Amino acid sequence: MGSSFFGVLWLVFALCFTGKTDKIKKGTLALLYVISITILIVNWTNDFHHLFYKEMYMNNKGIFPILEVIHGPWYWIHIVYNYLVTLIGLIIFILDYINEVSVIRKQLLLIIISCVIPWIADVIYSLGLAPFDLDLCPIALSISGIMYSCAVVKFKLLKLTPIALEKVFSSMLEGVIILDNENNIVNFNNSSKGIIHELNYINQGDKQFEEVFKEYEDIIRAVNSNEYKEGLISLKNKNELKFYKMSINYIYEKNRNILGKILILSDITKEKKQQENLLELNTFKDNLFKVVSHDVKSPLGVLLSLLELLEDENDIYKEENREVLSEIKANVKNTYEMVENVLQWFGSQMDGMVYRNLTWKLFDIMKNSLMLLEKNAQLKGIKVNYEISRDIFVNVDREMFEIVVRNLFSNAVKFTNSGGYIKIWAEEVSGVVTIAVKDSGIGIENEKLDALFDNSNYCSTFGTAGEKGTGIGLMICKQFIEKNNGDIWAESSYGKGSTFYFTILSGKNI
């Protein structure tokens, strides 16, 4: 049975091991099995037709008796068929051995030798080249069996498909160079040749690492260092400067002795250039922000101050002129507040924004922040009441805190009718200070309450006196409070007013 099926099974093994099973059609494979089965049947029924063995007799003339066989036509069909199919499988292995990386060649070489040994023995017997008429093929097959066993046990022939390892190694985009414990170049893939051109002129295992990389001092220092693991290097490739992430991994034996090193070079030139472009854009953005902050906000502030001075000169304006002036002032003021909010939001989005968390007395910074805005509430006939203990301290970035408080207070004024009230209170529990801004205004519908602090759904709403804002004030408040390790939320009943809460860390234990 082994003789009949050896050729076809060997061919199937060669195709599977080298990953070339798609090279043979199922019909062709089925035909090969049919031929093997036919040979086996003819052999087993030889007594009826003598087509495989014409005659058998004992030859007692030699040192020991030998069975002499006169072969029939089907024996030679069997020999030619198996030799031809086996030869095809052997050629597949030899071609793969030539193109394989060295880590696979040991297995392939062992397979090729194991196949050739019994083949040579069978050729010697079939052609009568031996000095005695003895079939050496069974003995040769025993030797091959031992060699295959060594390949399976020692080289783990069937545990991991070697072709998969070769495919991964050869198709990697990163340059991979394998060194032994004496820094000899054992192996390298195709990508490494495009990075280190000197590798194109050597064979695997030919030269020492320092000899090939003598022009790359940074790489030599890294390989010779026992502490280097990963870093960034630059190499000139075809007059173009390229950047690579270089990493070195050690290969250890079971006893933890270093067997070799794996040098990996990953091309990050594109990422590096993108990083440089982003840095330039960020610098441009920062400079543009500073220019806009100064050239837009400052003139509006000056214009607002001039309008306030003109408004005080009541005796030089007629009644209708004063109404126009008041309307201009209101629009300029709204525009100024809108620009300030927009600039604050842009500032919060900029990388590198510095946060300075210090300890402050809460009552003092609240009064300081709202001093000017309280006049707007008074003009609208809104009462403002503080219920804040003077013993409460907070740890916060003061500038951010004041922006939050001013936004919440401005909103309370904006949505509260004349004659209403605004109440500001605070309490401290377990190192956390909760601050609330409550108004008796028009309130917020339930469906809008959840989306108040959503970055993607901000919108502006007109106040009770037609005030207009940017719609991003609450979004800024949320970001600034979260930057200061706090939280912010709102409660409201439509038509009955709203209360905005936020938390800040206490400054007593800081």
Order of alpha helices (4+ residues) and beta strands (2+ residues): alpha-alpha-alpha-beta-beta-alpha-alpha-alpha-alpha-beta-beta-alpha-alpha-alpha-beta-beta-beta-alpha-alpha-beta-alpha-beta-beta-alpha-beta-beta-alpha-alpha-beta-beta
